[in-house]
Amino acid sequence: MCSASAPTGRPVARARTRTSAPGSDAPRRRARGFTLVELIVVVALIAIAVGVASLALRDPVAGRLEREAMRLAALLESARTEARSAGLVVRWRPVPADDRGTPAGFRFEGLPPQLKLPQRWLASEVRAEVIGRPVLLLGPEAMIPAQRVLLRLGAEQLLLGTDGLAPFAVVPETAP
């Protein structure tokens, strides 16, 4: 006779879930190697170190020339704005160093005397050359001719220019 409550002849196997809770008596095998998180952290640290090192190894001459170009672009735009707002004919002229020890610089011609813009380079070794004409014309018209200035510092050089409508900016080397 068979009943549902009668025990069967086979013992029931009990499943045990391994836990890592304190007091667990299941022996744990020590994992070998690194986890994915550990590897990602190490790769991220190496990437940060390489980035910092590449910034530290940047050419200081090129950085100085870029700062001069950005400063000159801001000064030219300031003078251009003043020329348009006051209706003045304003020119920018590079001034070479002379034999008396006066360092190279530049001059804004046509601005009112109370507007004192800088006339010297931050790095005294910077040289400038206006391409195709002796001076840059900055106003009074809103649309000026396309103009370019070549800045040199040692073996490095940068071209600063405008198409006549856009502000002065560094011109990429591939541009004509």
Steps between C-alpha positions, in 0.01 A plus 500: 500500500630836406409826654617853430616549853697184522873536476673366195793272513747762380638776719435857376813694398515843654658785301729736685567853379850621563518827686780726602323612813699494823484160663455316173674172529542443128869510406581775246759466235728807464437676166804557284562797266342844484140604477372705208451804725863485614621484140280795396632711790862426404438585132327826601794600722747428220292710256494794743876476553565496124272803451677701768841405364406604145385841623820545698714417195331755273730741320518819710591715198185394315292575810650848534436573132137383533452731800644791299269419208190485720598825672562675167166374364322648803685833465425519127131434563492767772656755265269389218194551721622844608564595135147399398325662795690831475530506120883513515755377250712268715811317387724243671868499418774263625806685631837322467765511771762769448873530567443717807354207694133576450326160479269406216136588544205642313306822472135592457462815291185710502360408842409775748782578747290402804472142365831347606547159339823303559784554254742224604506124465491287813806316367751753368626257233169496309510640149200592283457553130183618325453286188455695175496856638686714755212542751168346604196717436250464789225744414284707481296274269344186645632296211878527474725330245617144566829537689764278658787539744783248535634470855842343561674389816820309440427220253125507573253709301125563504273672253230731634235625261149609413286471190374855556180411683609243758719596795875453487595143592781250452482369144557124464817411310304325222302813413614688186 
